Structures are given as structure tokens and as C-alpha cells.
Amino acid sequence: MPHSFGIRARTRHMFKKGFKDHGMPHMKTYLTTYKVGDIVDIKANASEQKGMPHKYYHGKTGIVYNVTPRGVGVICYKVVNGRYMEKRVNLRVEHVKHSGCRQEFLARVKSNAEKKKQAKADGVHINLKRQPAQPRQAHHISSENNAAETLYPVAYETTI
């Protein structure tokens, strides 16, 4: 057979729907509000062919720059010959969802503000910087009652 280079070529597993997840999208998909500046994930929904992104953008994260009644415009970055090019992709709302990538950051900002307010009220200094994972417990070798022992090789003997 001839080689196919269509726009949806090699997307058999990429665009498939999950187990017991076939059919049209839920109403929540259409009732979600998107605003300019929101961070969204692009995930093509195979049950809606209109406004579907190219397979390259499937799984990418971008920022909403335009909102229309049925779709959104998303800014993504694409690597072309070693440089990042800004690409503007117009998609229907069925193919995007809010990204959870900033939830941890926003939660940390809120908790840091609480800690800072509490520390100021108590009059103490607090370090709010993130620290790498520390060892679970301190490990050290005690030299008490442990005399140094010198090891020597055993001479080789044949049993023949």
C-alpha cells in the first residue's frame, strides 16, 4: 500500500477515547469558562472533528489569547530548527481543558502568605524557600568500642 501522509496519519492510539468513555462530550465541557491568560492543556477529542488541533499539539500546554463563542485561541511554542516559535492555534472547547500545572504554585503562595503573617505576628524570622528532600535519619558510625581491624588475604591452597 502507498504511504499515507494525511493530517490524522499515525493517530490511531493518540486520538482514541478511553474505556467506557465513548460518545459525545459531557455538558461540563461546554459550560467551562475560559478567560484570556488561562493555562490550558490541549487534548484532541475524537468525537468532535471540527476545530481539532493538529496531532503535533496533542498533549501540549498553552495560554489562552482569544475567546470566541465556541472556541478558544491558544498560544503554544514549537521547536523549529533549534528555536522556539510562538504558534497561535484556534481550537474548539471540546479539545482543551484547564491545566493543573499552576495549582501547586498557587497553593504554595497562599500558604507562604499565611506563614509570613503568623511569623510577623510572633516576631520571628521564617525561611519560606523550598528545600530539597533531606535524609530520613542521621547516619553515622560510632568508633566507641570498635577497635580497628586489619584484614589480610588468605593464602591460596589447592586441594588436589
DSSP file (Angstrom, degrees, kcal/mol; ACC not computed):
  #  RESIDUE AA STRUCTURE BP1 BP2  ACC     N-H-->O    O-->H-N    N-H-->O    O-->H-N    TCO  KAPPA ALPHA  PHI   PSI    X-CA   Y-CA   Z-CA
    1    1 A M              0   0    0      0, 0.0     3,-0.1     0, 0.0     2,-0.0   0.000 360.0 360.0 360.0 149.0    0.0    0.0    0.0
    2    2 A P        -     0   0    0      0, 0.0     2,-0.3     0, 0.0     0, 0.0  -0.325 360.0 -98.0 -69.2 156.2    1.2    3.5   -0.6
    3    3 A H        -     0   0    0      1,-0.0     2,-0.4     2,-0.0     0, 0.0  -0.574  36.8-138.4 -78.4 133.1    2.5    5.5    2.4
    4    4 A S        +     0   0    0     -2,-0.3    -1,-0.0     1,-0.1     6,-0.0  -0.783  25.8 174.7 -99.2 133.2   -0.1    7.9    3.9
    5    5 A F        +     0   0    0     -2,-0.4    -1,-0.1     4,-0.0    -2,-0.0  -0.102  29.8 148.8-122.1  33.3    0.8   11.4    5.0
    6    6 A G    >   -     0   0    0      1,-0.1     3,-1.5     2,-0.1    -2,-0.0  -0.075  63.3-103.1 -67.3 169.9   -2.7   12.7    5.9
    7    7 A I  T 3  S+     0   0    0      1,-0.3    48,-0.6    47,-0.0    -1,-0.1   0.766 123.9  38.6 -67.7 -25.0   -3.3   15.2    8.6
    8    8 A R  T >  S+     0   0    0     46,-0.1     3,-0.9    47,-0.1    -1,-0.3   0.080  85.7 140.5-110.1  22.6   -4.5   12.4   11.0
    9    9 A A  T <   +     0   0    0     -3,-1.5    46,-0.1     1,-0.2    -4,-0.0  -0.395  69.9  12.8 -65.3 141.9   -1.9    9.9   10.0
   10   10 A R  T 3  S+     0   0    0      1,-0.1    -1,-0.2    -2,-0.1     4,-0.1   0.841  92.5 114.5  62.5  38.7   -0.4    7.8   12.8
   11   11 A T    <>  +     0   0    0     -3,-0.9     4,-2.1     1,-0.1     5,-0.2   0.111  28.1 117.7-121.6  21.5   -3.0    8.9   15.4
   12   12 A R  T  4 S+     0   0    0      1,-0.2     4,-0.2     2,-0.2    -1,-0.1   0.918  91.9  23.7 -56.9 -47.0   -4.7    5.5   16.0
   13   13 A H  T  4 S+     0   0    0      2,-0.1     3,-0.3     1,-0.1    -1,-0.2   0.745 118.2  63.2 -90.6 -26.0   -3.8    5.4   19.7
   14   14 A M  T  4 S+     0   0    0      1,-0.2    -2,-0.2    -4,-0.1    -1,-0.1   0.912 111.8  32.7 -67.1 -43.8   -3.3    9.1   20.2
   15   15 A F  S  < S+     0   0    0     -4,-2.1    31,-0.6    30,-0.1    -1,-0.2   0.401  90.8 119.0 -96.9   2.8   -6.9   10.2   19.5
   16   16 A K        -     0   0    0     -3,-0.3     2,-0.2    -5,-0.2    -3,-0.1  -0.314  62.2-121.4 -70.8 154.7   -8.7    7.1   20.8
   17   17 A K        -     0   0    0      1,-0.1     5,-0.1    28,-0.1     3,-0.1  -0.592  31.3 -99.6 -93.5 158.3  -11.2    7.5   23.6
   18   18 A G    >   -     0   0    0      3,-0.2     3,-1.8    -2,-0.2     2,-0.2  -0.076  52.9 -67.5 -72.9 173.4  -10.8    5.7   27.0
   19   19 A F  T 3  S-     0   0    0      1,-0.3    -1,-0.2     2,-0.1     0, 0.0  -0.426 121.8  -0.9 -63.6 129.5  -12.6    2.6   28.1
   20   20 A K  T 3  S+     0   0    0     -2,-0.2    -1,-0.3    -3,-0.1    -2,-0.1   0.784 108.9 104.8  57.6  30.9  -16.3    3.3   28.6
   21   21 A D    <   +     0   0    0     -3,-1.8    -3,-0.2    -4,-0.0    -2,-0.1   0.054  45.8 125.1-125.4  23.9  -15.7    6.9   27.6
   22   22 A H        +     0   0    0     -5,-0.1     2,-0.2    -4,-0.0    -3,-0.0  -0.318  42.6  48.0 -82.8 167.1  -17.1    6.8   24.1
   23   23 A G  S    S-     0   0    0     -2,-0.1    24,-0.2    -6,-0.0    -2,-0.0  -0.495  95.9 -21.7 100.7-171.3  -19.8    9.2   22.7
   24   24 A M  S    S-     0   0    0     -2,-0.2    24,-0.0     1,-0.1     0, 0.0  -0.280  76.2 -90.0 -74.8 159.1  -20.2   12.9   22.8
   25   25 A P        -     0   0    0      0, 0.0    -1,-0.1     0, 0.0    69,-0.0  -0.217  46.7 -98.9 -66.2 158.8  -18.6   15.1   25.4
   26   26 A H    >>  -     0   0    0      1,-0.1     3,-1.0     3,-0.0     4,-0.6  -0.288  31.1-109.6 -72.7 163.0  -20.3   15.9   28.7
   27   27 A M  H >> S+     0   0    0      1,-0.2     4,-1.6     2,-0.2     3,-0.8   0.799 114.6  69.5 -65.2 -28.6  -22.1   19.2   29.3
   28   28 A K  H 3> S+     0   0    0      1,-0.3     4,-0.9     2,-0.2    -1,-0.2   0.830  90.4  63.0 -58.6 -31.5  -19.4   20.4   31.6
   29   29 A T  H <4 S+     0   0    0     -3,-1.0     3,-0.3     1,-0.2    -1,-0.3   0.890 109.2  38.7 -60.3 -39.7  -17.1   20.6   28.6
   30   30 A Y  H << S+     0   0    0     -3,-0.8    -1,-0.2    -4,-0.6    -2,-0.2   0.726 113.9  54.2 -84.8 -23.0  -19.3   23.3   27.1
   31   31 A L  H  < S+     0   0    0     -4,-1.6     2,-0.2     2,-0.1    -1,-0.2   0.489  79.5 112.1 -92.3  -2.9  -20.1   25.1   30.3
   32   32 A T     <  -     0   0    0     -4,-0.9     2,-0.5    -3,-0.3    61,-0.0  -0.527  64.7-134.6 -71.9 134.2  -16.5   25.7   31.4
   33   33 A T        -     0   0    0     -2,-0.2     2,-0.4     2,-0.0    -2,-0.1  -0.781  18.8-166.5 -94.3 129.7  -15.5   29.3   31.3
   34   34 A Y        -     0   0    0     -2,-0.5     2,-0.3     4,-0.0     6,-0.0  -0.943   4.1-169.0-114.7 137.7  -12.1   30.2   29.7
   35   35 A K    >   -     0   0    0     -2,-0.4     3,-2.1    31,-0.0    29,-0.2  -0.863  37.2 -86.6-121.7 157.3  -10.6   33.7   30.1
   36   36 A V  T 3  S+     0   0    0     -2,-0.3    29,-0.2     1,-0.3     3,-0.1  -0.436 116.7  29.5 -62.0 130.3   -7.6   35.3   28.4
   37   37 A G  T 3  S+     0   0    0     27,-2.8    -1,-0.3     1,-0.4    28,-0.1   0.252  85.5 136.1 101.1 -11.0   -4.4   34.3   30.2
   38   38 A D    <   -     0   0    0     -3,-2.1    26,-2.6    26,-0.1     2,-0.5  -0.398  55.0-126.7 -67.6 146.3   -5.7   30.9   31.4
   39   39 A I  E     -A   63   0A   0     24,-0.2    60,-2.5    60,-0.2     2,-0.3  -0.858  36.3-179.8 -95.8 125.5   -3.3   28.0   31.1
   40   40 A V  E     -AB  62  98A   0     22,-2.6    22,-2.7    -2,-0.5     2,-0.4  -0.904  26.2-132.0-128.8 152.8   -4.9   25.1   29.2
   41   41 A D  E     -AB  61  97A   0     56,-3.1    56,-1.6    -2,-0.3     2,-0.6  -0.858  22.1-135.7 -99.7 138.2   -3.9   21.6   28.1
   42   42 A I  E     + B   0  96A   0     18,-3.0    17,-3.4    -2,-0.4     2,-0.4  -0.852  33.5 161.2 -97.2 119.4   -4.6   20.6   24.5
   43   43 A K        -     0   0    0     52,-2.4    15,-0.1    -2,-0.6     2,-0.1  -0.913  35.0-130.6-139.9 110.1   -6.1   17.1   24.2
   44   44 A A        -     0   0    0     -2,-0.4     2,-0.6    10,-0.1    51,-0.1  -0.340  12.2-147.0 -65.2 135.3   -8.0   16.3   21.0
   45   45 A N    >   -     0   0    0      3,-0.3     3,-1.5     1,-0.1   -29,-0.1  -0.923   2.6-155.9-104.5 115.3  -11.4   14.7   21.4
   46   46 A A  T 3  S+     0   0    0     -2,-0.6    -1,-0.1   -31,-0.6   -30,-0.1   0.694  86.8  67.5 -69.0 -19.4  -12.0   12.3   18.6
   47   47 A S  T 3  S+     0   0    0      1,-0.2     2,-0.5   -24,-0.2    -1,-0.3   0.651 100.1  53.2 -77.5 -12.1  -15.8   12.5   18.8
   48   48 A E    <   +     0   0    0     -3,-1.5    -3,-0.3     1,-0.1    -1,-0.2  -0.946  61.1 177.4-123.6 109.9  -15.7   16.2   17.6
   49   49 A Q    >   +     0   0    0     -2,-0.5     3,-1.1     2,-0.1     2,-0.2   0.741  54.8  92.1 -85.6 -22.5  -13.8   16.6   14.4
   50   50 A K  T 3  S+     0   0    0      1,-0.2    42,-0.2    41,-0.0    -2,-0.0  -0.486  97.9   8.6 -73.0 141.2  -14.5   20.4   14.0
   51   51 A G  T 3  S+     0   0    0      1,-0.2    41,-1.5    -2,-0.2    -1,-0.2   0.749  88.8 160.4  65.8  24.9  -11.8   22.6   15.5
   52   52 A M    <   -     0   0    0     -3,-1.1    -1,-0.2    39,-0.2    38,-0.1  -0.583  37.0-123.0 -80.9 139.3   -9.5   19.7   16.1
   53   53 A P        -     0   0    0      0, 0.0    -1,-0.1     0, 0.0     2,-0.1  -0.344  31.9 -93.5 -75.3 161.4   -5.8   20.5   16.6
   54   54 A H    >   -     0   0    0      1,-0.1     3,-1.4    -2,-0.1     4,-0.5  -0.401  41.6-107.0 -66.7 153.5   -3.0   19.0   14.5
   55   55 A K  G >  S+     0   0    0    -48,-0.6     3,-0.8     1,-0.3    -1,-0.1   0.743 116.0  67.4 -59.8 -23.7   -1.5   15.9   16.1
   56   56 A Y  G 3  S+     0   0    0      1,-0.2    -1,-0.3     3,-0.0    -2,-0.0   0.878  99.8  49.3 -62.9 -36.5    1.7   17.8   17.0
   57   57 A Y  G X  S+     0   0    0     -3,-1.4     3,-2.1     2,-0.1     2,-0.3   0.526  80.1 117.6 -84.4  -5.6   -0.2   20.0   19.5
   58   58 A H  T <  S+     0   0    0     -3,-0.8   -15,-0.2    -4,-0.5     3,-0.1  -0.485  86.4  12.9 -65.4 120.9   -1.9   17.0   21.3
   59   59 A G  T 3  S+     0   0    0    -17,-3.4    -1,-0.3    -2,-0.3     2,-0.1   0.407  99.1 127.5  93.4  -1.6   -0.7   17.0   24.9
   60   60 A K    <   -     0   0    0     -3,-2.1   -18,-3.0   -18,-0.3     2,-0.4  -0.479  52.0-135.1 -86.9 160.3    0.9   20.4   24.7
   61   61 A T  E     +A   41   0A   0    -20,-0.2    16,-0.3    -2,-0.1     2,-0.3  -0.931  32.0 160.0-115.1 139.0    0.1   23.2   27.2
   62   62 A G  E     -A   40   0A   0    -22,-2.7   -22,-2.6    -2,-0.4     2,-0.4  -0.853  36.9-101.7-147.4-178.0   -0.6   26.8   26.2
   63   63 A I  E     -AC  39  75A   0     12,-1.6    12,-2.9    -2,-0.3     2,-0.3  -0.930  34.4-118.2-116.0 133.9   -2.1   30.1   27.2
   64   64 A V  E     + C   0  74A   0    -26,-2.6   -27,-2.8    -2,-0.4    10,-0.3  -0.547  36.9 165.7 -71.8 127.0   -5.5   31.4   26.0
   65   65 A Y  E     +     0   0A   0      8,-2.6     2,-0.3    -2,-0.3     9,-0.2   0.522  64.8  29.3-115.8 -12.6   -5.2   34.6   24.0
   66   66 A N  E     - C   0  73A   0      7,-1.2     7,-3.2   -31,-0.1     2,-0.4  -0.993  59.9-160.6-150.8 139.7   -8.6   34.7   22.4
   67   67 A V  E     + C   0  72A   0     -2,-0.3     5,-0.2     5,-0.2   -31,-0.1  -0.988  14.0 173.5-125.3 129.3  -12.1   33.6   23.4
   68   68 A T        -     0   0    0      3,-2.8    -2,-0.0    -2,-0.4     5,-0.0  -0.749  49.3 -91.8-122.9 172.3  -15.0   33.1   20.9
   69   69 A P  S    S+     0   0    0      0, 0.0     3,-0.0     0, 0.0    -1,-0.0   0.862 122.0  16.4 -56.5 -37.9  -18.5   31.6   21.5
   70   70 A R  S    S+     0   0    0     22,-0.0    23,-1.8    23,-0.0     2,-0.3   0.507 127.9  26.2-113.3  -6.7  -17.4   28.0   20.5
   71   71 A G  E     - D   0  92A   0     21,-0.3    -3,-2.8    22,-0.1     2,-0.3  -0.855  59.0-132.3-148.0 179.0  -13.7   28.1   20.7
   72   72 A V  E     -CD  67  91A   0     19,-2.9    19,-3.0    -2,-0.3     2,-0.5  -0.970  18.3-128.9-136.5 151.8  -10.5   29.5   22.2
   73   73 A G  E     -CD  66  90A   0     -7,-3.2    -8,-2.6    -2,-0.3    -7,-1.2  -0.894  28.5-165.1 -99.9 132.0   -7.2   30.7   20.7
   74   74 A V  E     -CD  64  89A   0     15,-3.4    15,-3.1    -2,-0.5     2,-0.6  -0.958  14.8-142.0-124.0 134.7   -4.2   29.2   22.4
   75   75 A I  E     +CD  63  88A   0    -12,-2.9   -12,-1.6    -2,-0.4     2,-0.3  -0.858  29.9 170.8 -94.5 122.4   -0.5   30.2   22.2
   76   76 A C  E     - D   0  87A   0     11,-3.0    11,-3.5    -2,-0.6     2,-0.4  -0.816  28.7-126.0-122.6 165.5    1.9   27.3   22.1
   77   77 A Y  E     - D   0  86A   0    -16,-0.3     2,-0.4    -2,-0.3     9,-0.2  -0.962  22.2-169.0-116.7 133.4    5.6   27.1   21.5
   78   78 A K  E     - D   0  85A   0      7,-2.5     7,-3.1    -2,-0.4     2,-0.6  -0.964  22.5-125.8-123.5 135.7    7.0   24.8   18.8
   79   79 A V  E     + D   0  84A   0     -2,-0.4     2,-0.5     5,-0.2     5,-0.2  -0.713  33.0 174.2 -83.2 119.5   10.7   23.9   18.3
   80   80 A V  E >  S- D   0  83A   0      3,-2.9     3,-1.4    -2,-0.6    -2,-0.0  -0.962  70.1 -25.1-129.4 113.0   11.8   24.6   14.7
   81   81 A N  T 3  S-     0   0    0     -2,-0.5     3,-0.1     1,-0.3    -1,-0.1   0.867 127.4 -47.1  52.1  42.7   15.4   24.2   13.8
   82   82 A G  T 3  S+     0   0    0      1,-0.2     2,-0.3     0, 0.0    -1,-0.3   0.487 120.2  96.5  85.1   2.7   16.6   24.8   17.4
   83   83 A R  E <  S-D   80   0A   0     -3,-1.4    -3,-2.9    -5,-0.0     2,-0.6  -0.921  73.8-117.8-124.6 154.4   14.5   27.9   18.2
   84   84 A Y  E     -D   79   0A   0     -2,-0.3     2,-0.4    -5,-0.2    -5,-0.2  -0.790  29.1-164.7 -91.9 120.6   11.1   28.2   19.9
   85   85 A M  E     -D   78   0A   0     -7,-3.1    -7,-2.5    -2,-0.6     2,-0.5  -0.877  20.3-124.7-105.8 137.4    8.4   29.7   17.6
   86   86 A E  E     -D   77   0A   0     -2,-0.4     2,-0.4    -9,-0.2    -9,-0.2  -0.694  30.0-168.0 -80.4 123.2    5.2   31.0   19.0
   87   87 A K  E     -D   76   0A   0    -11,-3.5   -11,-3.0    -2,-0.5     2,-0.6  -0.937  12.6-149.9-115.6 136.1    2.2   29.3   17.3
   88   88 A R  E     -D   75   0A   0     -2,-0.4     2,-0.5   -13,-0.2   -13,-0.2  -0.923  18.3-173.2-107.3 116.1   -1.4   30.5   17.6
   89   89 A V  E     -D   74   0A   0    -15,-3.1   -15,-3.4    -2,-0.6     2,-0.6  -0.928  14.3-150.3-115.2 129.1   -3.8   27.6   17.4
   90   90 A N  E     +D   73   0A   0     -2,-0.5     2,-0.3   -17,-0.2   -17,-0.2  -0.888  28.2 169.6-100.9 122.7   -7.6   28.1   17.3
   91   91 A L  E     -D   72   0A   0    -19,-3.0   -19,-2.9    -2,-0.6     2,-0.2  -0.891  35.7-111.1-131.1 155.6   -9.5   25.2   18.8
   92   92 A R  E >   -D   71   0A   0    -41,-1.5     3,-1.8    -2,-0.3   -21,-0.3  -0.535  39.2-109.1 -79.8 158.8  -13.0   24.3   19.9
   93   93 A V  G >  S+     0   0    0    -23,-1.8     3,-1.1     1,-0.3   -22,-0.1   0.683 112.6  72.0 -65.8 -17.9  -13.6   24.0   23.6
   94   94 A E  G 3  S+     0   0    0      1,-0.2    -1,-0.3   -49,-0.1   -46,-0.1   0.744  97.5  51.0 -66.4 -21.2  -14.0   20.2   23.3
   95   95 A H  G <  S+     0   0    0     -3,-1.8   -52,-2.4   -44,-0.1     2,-0.3   0.324 105.4  60.6-102.7   7.1  -10.3   19.9   22.7
   96   96 A V  E <   +B   42   0A   0     -3,-1.1     2,-0.3   -54,-0.2   -54,-0.2  -0.927  52.2 178.2-131.0 158.0   -9.0   22.0   25.7
   97   97 A K  E     -B   41   0A   0    -56,-1.6   -56,-3.1    -2,-0.3     2,-0.0  -0.978  42.8 -84.8-151.5 155.5   -9.2   21.8   29.5
   98   98 A H  E     -B   40   0A   0     -2,-0.3     2,-0.3   -58,-0.2   -58,-0.3  -0.352  47.6-124.9 -62.5 138.8   -7.8   23.8   32.3
   99   99 A S        -     0   0    0    -60,-2.5     3,-0.4   -37,-0.1   -60,-0.2  -0.618   9.0-152.6 -87.5 144.9   -4.3   22.8   33.2
  100  100 A G    >>  +     0   0    0     -2,-0.3     3,-0.8     1,-0.2     4,-0.5   0.224  69.0 105.5 -95.0  13.4   -3.4   21.8   36.8
  101  101 A C  T 34 S+     0   0    0      1,-0.2     4,-0.3     2,-0.1    -1,-0.2   0.755  82.7  42.1 -70.5 -23.3    0.2   22.9   36.4
  102  102 A R  T 3> S+     0   0    0     -3,-0.4     4,-2.7     1,-0.1    -1,-0.2   0.470  88.8  89.5-100.5  -1.6   -0.1   26.1   38.5
  103  103 A Q  H <> S+     0   0    0     -3,-0.8     4,-2.3     1,-0.2     5,-0.2   0.915  89.4  47.4 -63.1 -42.9   -2.3   24.6   41.3
  104  104 A E  H  X S+     0   0    0     -4,-0.5     4,-2.1     2,-0.2    -1,-0.2   0.912 113.3  49.3 -63.7 -42.2    0.7   23.6   43.4
  105  105 A F  H  > S+     0   0    0     -4,-0.3     4,-2.2     2,-0.2    -2,-0.2   0.934 112.1  46.7 -63.2 -46.9    2.3   27.0   42.9
  106  106 A L  H  X S+     0   0    0     -4,-2.7     4,-2.0     1,-0.2    -1,-0.2   0.875 111.9  51.1 -65.9 -37.0   -0.8   29.0   43.8
  107  107 A A  H  X S+     0   0    0     -4,-2.3     4,-2.4    -5,-0.2    -1,-0.2   0.889 110.5  49.8 -64.9 -38.6   -1.4   26.8   46.9
  108  108 A R  H  X S+     0   0    0     -4,-2.1     4,-2.5     2,-0.2    -2,-0.2   0.880 108.7  51.9 -68.1 -37.9    2.2   27.4   48.0
  109  109 A V  H  X S+     0   0    0     -4,-2.2     4,-1.9     2,-0.2    -1,-0.2   0.920 111.7  47.2 -62.5 -43.3    1.8   31.2   47.5
  110  110 A K  H  X S+     0   0    0     -4,-2.0     4,-1.8     1,-0.2    -2,-0.2   0.919 113.8  46.1 -65.9 -44.1   -1.3   31.1   49.7
  111  111 A S  H  X S+     0   0    0     -4,-2.4     4,-2.5     1,-0.2    -1,-0.2   0.872 111.1  53.0 -68.2 -35.3    0.3   29.0   52.5
  112  112 A N  H  X S+     0   0    0     -4,-2.5     4,-2.7     2,-0.2    -1,-0.2   0.884 106.6  52.7 -65.7 -37.6    3.5   31.2   52.4
  113  113 A A  H  X S+     0   0    0     -4,-1.9     4,-2.2     2,-0.2    -1,-0.2   0.912 110.6  47.9 -64.1 -40.8    1.4   34.3   52.9
  114  114 A E  H  X S+     0   0    0     -4,-1.8     4,-2.5     2,-0.2    -2,-0.2   0.933 113.2  47.4 -62.6 -46.0   -0.3   32.7   55.9
  115  115 A K  H  X S+     0   0    0     -4,-2.5     4,-2.6     1,-0.2    -2,-0.2   0.893 112.1  50.1 -63.3 -40.0    3.1   31.6   57.4
  116  116 A K  H  X S+     0   0    0     -4,-2.7     4,-2.2     2,-0.2    -1,-0.2   0.900 111.0  48.8 -65.6 -40.9    4.6   35.1   56.8
  117  117 A K  H  X S+     0   0    0     -4,-2.2     4,-1.8    -5,-0.2    -2,-0.2   0.914 113.5  46.8 -64.5 -43.2    1.6   36.7   58.5
  118  118 A Q  H  X S+     0   0    0     -4,-2.5     4,-2.0     1,-0.2    -2,-0.2   0.900 112.2  50.1 -65.7 -41.1    1.9   34.3   61.5
  119  119 A A  H  X>S+     0   0    0     -4,-2.6     5,-2.1     1,-0.2     4,-1.4   0.875 109.6  51.3 -65.9 -37.2    5.7   34.8   61.8
  120  120 A K  H  <5S+     0   0    0     -4,-2.2    -1,-0.2     2,-0.2    -2,-0.2   0.887 110.0  49.7 -67.1 -37.9    5.3   38.6   61.7
  121  121 A A  H  <5S+     0   0    0     -4,-1.8    -2,-0.2     1,-0.2    -1,-0.2   0.875 114.9  43.9 -67.5 -36.0    2.7   38.4   64.5
  122  122 A D  H  <5S-     0   0    0     -4,-2.0    -1,-0.2    -5,-0.1    -2,-0.2   0.660 108.8-126.1 -81.5 -16.5    5.0   36.2   66.6
  123  123 A G  T  <5 +     0   0    0     -4,-1.4     2,-0.3     1,-0.3    -3,-0.2   0.809  65.5 126.4  76.4  30.6    8.1   38.4   65.8
  124  124 A V      < -     0   0    0     -5,-2.1     2,-0.4    -6,-0.1    -1,-0.3  -0.836  61.5-114.9-118.8 158.6   10.2   35.5   64.5
  125  125 A H        -     0   0    0     -2,-0.3     2,-0.4    -3,-0.1    -9,-0.0  -0.752  32.4-169.4 -90.9 137.8   12.1   35.0   61.2
  126  126 A I        -     0   0    0     -2,-0.4     2,-0.6   -10,-0.0    -7,-0.0  -0.982  19.0-136.5-130.6 140.8   10.9   32.2   59.0
  127  127 A N        +     0   0    0     -2,-0.4    -2,-0.0     1,-0.1     0, 0.0  -0.859  19.9 178.5 -97.0 118.9   12.5   30.7   55.9
  128  128 A L        +     0   0    0     -2,-0.6    -1,-0.1     2,-0.1     2,-0.1   0.336  40.4 118.3-102.3   5.4    9.9   30.1   53.1
  129  129 A K  S    S-     0   0    0      1,-0.1     2,-0.2     0, 0.0    -2,-0.1  -0.433  71.6-108.1 -73.5 147.4   12.3   28.7   50.5
  130  130 A R        -     0   0    0     -2,-0.1    -1,-0.1     1,-0.0    -2,-0.1  -0.526  34.2-152.6 -72.2 140.5   11.7   25.2   49.2
  131  131 A Q        -     0   0    0     -2,-0.2     3,-0.1     1,-0.0    -1,-0.0  -0.894  17.9-110.7-114.4 144.3   14.3   22.7   50.4
  132  132 A P        -     0   0    0      0, 0.0     2,-0.1     0, 0.0    -1,-0.0  -0.287  55.4 -74.4 -66.1 161.8   15.4   19.5   48.7
  133  133 A A        -     0   0    0      1,-0.1     3,-0.1     3,-0.0     0, 0.0  -0.377  54.9-144.5 -61.1 125.9   14.3   16.3   50.3
  134  134 A Q        -     0   0    0     -2,-0.1    -1,-0.1     1,-0.1    -3,-0.0  -0.479  28.9 -83.1 -89.3 160.7   16.5   15.7   53.3
  135  135 A P        -     0   0    0      0, 0.0    -1,-0.1     0, 0.0     3,-0.1  -0.322  37.3-125.2 -60.5 148.5   17.8   12.3   54.6
  136  136 A R  S    S-     0   0    0      1,-0.2     2,-0.3    -3,-0.1    -2,-0.1   0.861  86.3  -0.1 -67.8 -35.9   15.2   10.4   56.7
  137  137 A Q  S    S-     0   0    0      2,-0.0     2,-0.3     0, 0.0    -1,-0.2  -0.987  83.8 -94.0-150.9 156.5   17.5   10.0   59.6
  138  138 A A        -     0   0    0     -2,-0.3     2,-0.5    -3,-0.1    -2,-0.0  -0.566  37.9-159.3 -75.4 128.9   21.1   10.9   60.5
  139  139 A H        +     0   0    0     -2,-0.3     2,-0.3     2,-0.0    -1,-0.0  -0.934  23.6 149.6-110.3 127.9   23.6    8.1   59.8
  140  140 A H        -     0   0    0     -2,-0.5     2,-0.5     2,-0.0    -2,-0.0  -0.988  40.1-123.9-151.7 156.1   26.9    7.9   61.5
  141  141 A I        -     0   0    0     -2,-0.3     2,-0.4     2,-0.0    -2,-0.0  -0.884  23.0-139.6-104.2 125.7   29.4    5.2   62.6
  142  142 A S        -     0   0    0     -2,-0.5    -2,-0.0     1,-0.1     0, 0.0  -0.705   9.9-165.0 -85.3 131.1   30.3    5.2   66.2
  143  143 A S    >   +     0   0    0     -2,-0.4     3,-1.3     2,-0.1     2,-0.3   0.360  53.2 118.8 -94.0   4.3   34.0    4.5   66.9
  144  144 A E  T 3  S-     0   0    0      1,-0.3    -2,-0.1     3,-0.0     3,-0.1  -0.584  90.3  -3.7 -74.7 128.0   33.3    3.8   70.5
  145  145 A N  T 3  S+     0   0    0     -2,-0.3     2,-0.5     1,-0.1    -1,-0.3   0.724 107.0 114.6  60.0  24.5   34.3    0.2   71.5
  146  146 A N    <   -     0   0    0     -3,-1.3    -1,-0.1     3,-0.0     2,-0.1  -0.838  51.4-163.7-124.3  92.6   35.1   -0.5   67.9
  147  147 A A        -     0   0    0     -2,-0.5     2,-0.1     1,-0.1    -3,-0.0  -0.475  31.5 -99.9 -74.6 147.5   38.8   -1.2   67.5
  148  148 A A        -     0   0    0     -2,-0.1     2,-0.5    -5,-0.1    -1,-0.1  -0.445  38.2-157.2 -67.4 137.2   40.3   -1.0   64.0
  149  149 A E        -     0   0    0     -2,-0.1     2,-0.5    -3,-0.1    -1,-0.0  -0.974   4.7-145.8-122.4 129.2   40.7   -4.4   62.5
  150  150 A T        -     0   0    0     -2,-0.5     2,-0.4     2,-0.0    -2,-0.0  -0.803  12.8-148.6 -96.3 131.8   43.2   -5.1   59.7
  151  151 A L        -     0   0    0     -2,-0.5    -2,-0.0     0, 0.0     0, 0.0  -0.819  12.2-169.3-101.9 138.1   42.2   -7.7   57.0
  152  152 A Y        -     0   0    0     -2,-0.4     2,-0.1     0, 0.0    -2,-0.0  -0.917  28.0-105.4-122.6 150.1   44.8   -9.9   55.3
  153  153 A P        -     0   0    0      0, 0.0     2,-0.4     0, 0.0     3,-0.0  -0.463  34.4-118.2 -73.0 148.3   44.3  -12.1   52.2
  154  154 A V        -     0   0    0     -2,-0.1     2,-0.1     1,-0.1     0, 0.0  -0.702  32.7-108.1 -85.5 135.5   44.1  -15.8   52.8
  155  155 A A        -     0   0    0     -2,-0.4     2,-0.3     1,-0.1    -1,-0.1  -0.380  34.8-115.1 -64.9 139.1   46.9  -17.8   51.1
  156  156 A Y        -     0   0    0     -2,-0.1     2,-0.4    -3,-0.0    -1,-0.1  -0.609  36.9-178.5 -78.0 129.8   45.6  -19.9   48.2
  157  157 A E        -     0   0    0     -2,-0.3     2,-0.3     2,-0.0     0, 0.0  -0.994  19.3-137.1-130.1 137.2   45.9  -23.6   48.7
  158  158 A T        -     0   0    0     -2,-0.4    -2,-0.0     1,-0.1     0, 0.0  -0.656   0.7-153.4 -89.7 149.7   45.0  -26.3   46.2
  159  159 A T              0   0    0     -2,-0.3    -1,-0.1     1,-0.2    -2,-0.0   0.166 360.0 360.0-105.8  16.9   43.1  -29.4   47.4
  160  160 A I              0   0    0      0, 0.0    -1,-0.2     0, 0.0    -2,-0.0   0.452 360.0 360.0 -90.2 360.0   44.4  -31.7   44.6
